Amino acid sequence: MTARRNYYGGPVWAVGGPGRFEPGAAPAAEAASRMASAAGPTPDSVDNEAPEPVTSSREPVDSSVVGEEREPGAAYEPRVDGAGPDGQVEPEVEFDLEALVAKAEQADAYLELARRTKADFENYRKRAARESAAAQDRGVAKLALALLPAVDNLDRAVAAADSQAGGPPTGAVDGVDTLVSGIKLVHADVIAALARVGIEPFSPVGEQFDPQHHEAVAQQIVEGATPGTVAEVYQRGYRLGDSVLRPARVLVAG
């Protein structure tokens, strides 16, 4: 009987010596050989063999297309953001685009509304300024119309004082002169006050008769006057800016 060592290091006993065949020895040796083949190479053979270099035919993997299926060997085409494998826009991206478009349209609507509101406010401000100025002019005109009769009386008083200045002395020169001077001062102050609010008198002697600015009291032939012109002014007229506050009462030459 001879002892042999298998892959696991244990003895394998074979009946009979060298050159001698014993029944049962061949099947035992064949079984041990099969077990060694199934278990793999022995440590001695592993240490003596050089490792073969590992090669791979696998292509580099792009992290941007992980999970994307494509045929082996096919050229890689970058995918547009928001587009699926078939080139169609994904529903989420399409929804985001529609939301952005809606917000842009809403912003444009708000901008247009702000512009219209600003334009309406400017028109309102101008209209309010015009109405305020017109109301002020109406108030001034109403007050002036109430004062004009007194101004006319002052005009007559000044005219009478001037006509009496060249007449015979009355014996109370100092008192009359003082009274006339006072009347003239009051008259000048009233005319200046009216001028400060835009009211000015006008006396259209020699001008062509204009029914919008003149009121004809009478018409007669006046020597040296052109027919149709103002020959004499009975009462001065007054203007407030470009409008006639009171027309002048005149005599028209015929």
MOWOUR-V306025 format. One record per residue. SS is DSSP state (H for helix, E for strand, L for the rest). PSI is psi in whole degrees, -180 to 180 (999 if undefined). Layout:
# MOWOUR-V306025
<<SS;PSI> <SS;PSI>>
This chain:
# MOWOUR-V306025
<<L;129> <E;151> <E;132> <E;154> <E;131> <L;-166> <L;-32> <L;1> <L;-2> <L;157> <E;142> <E;119> <E;131> <E;135> <L;130> <L;161> <L;-170> <L;138> <L;13> <L;130> <L;127> <L;141> <L;135> <L;-13> <H;-40> <H;-46> <H;-35> <H;-41> <H;-40> <H;-37> <H;-40> <H;-38> <H;-41> <H;-40> <H;-39> <H;-38> <H;-40> <H;-32> <H;-20> <L;-176> <L;153> <L;158> <H;-35> <H;-40> <H;-31> <H;-40> <H;-31> <H;-23> <L;139> <L;138> <L;137> <L;141> <L;137> <L;123> <L;149> <L;134> <L;10> <L;137> <L;156> <L;141> <L;129> <L;126> <H;-23> <H;-17> <H;23> <L;132> <L;-3> <L;128> <L;134> <L;158> <L;147> <L;134> <L;-5> <L;144> <L;141> <L;130> <L;125> <L;143> <L;136> <L;140> <L;131> <L;-7> <E;143> <L;-176> <L;-29> <L;7> <L;-3> <L;148> <E;132> <L;152> <H;-38> <H;-44> <H;-41> <H;-39> <H;-41> <H;-41> <H;-43> <H;-38> <H;-41> <H;-41> <H;-41> <H;-41> <H;-39> <H;-43> <H;-39> <H;-39> <H;-41> <H;-39> <H;-42> <H;-39> <H;-43> <H;-39> <H;-40> <H;-39> <H;-43> <H;-40> <H;-41> <H;-44> <H;-42> <H;-39> <H;-40> <H;-42> <H;-41> <H;-41> <H;-44> <H;-43> <H;-40> <H;-38> <H;-41> <H;-42> <H;-37> <H;-43> <H;-40> <H;-39> <H;-39> <H;-42> <H;-39> <H;-39> <H;-42> <H;-42> <H;-40> <H;-42> <H;-40> <H;-40> <H;-32> <H;-27> <H;-19> <H;-37> <H;-38> <H;-37> <H;-39> <H;-40> <H;-38> <H;-38> <H;-43> <H;-38> <H;-42> <H;-40> <H;-40> <H;-40> <H;-38> <H;-36> <H;-31> <H;-12> <H;-30> <L;4> <L;-174> <L;150> <L;146> <L;-8> <L;-13> <L;59> <H;-43> <H;-43> <H;-41> <H;-43> <H;-39> <H;-41> <H;-43> <H;-42> <H;-41> <H;-42> <H;-41> <H;-38> <H;-44> <H;-42> <H;-45> <H;-38> <H;-40> <H;-43> <H;-39> <H;-38> <H;-40> <H;-37> <H;-33> <H;-27> <L;9> <L;10> <E;126> <E;140> <E;156> <E;143> <L;100> <L;53> <L;128> <L;-5> <L;160> <E;139> <L;131> <L;112> <L;-18> <L;-21> <L;-15> <E;150> <E;114> <E;119> <E;-38> <E;165> <E;129> <E;165> <L;126> <L;126> <L;129> <L;-1> <L;141> <L;132> <L;138> <L;1> <E;167> <E;118> <E;-30> <E;147> <E;119> <E;-33> <E;127> <L;150> <E;166> <E;140> <E;147> <E;96> <L;-123> <L;-9> <E;150> <E;117> <E;-41> <E;126> <L;156> <E;137> <E;121> <E;166> <E;126> <E;133> <E;134> <L;999>>
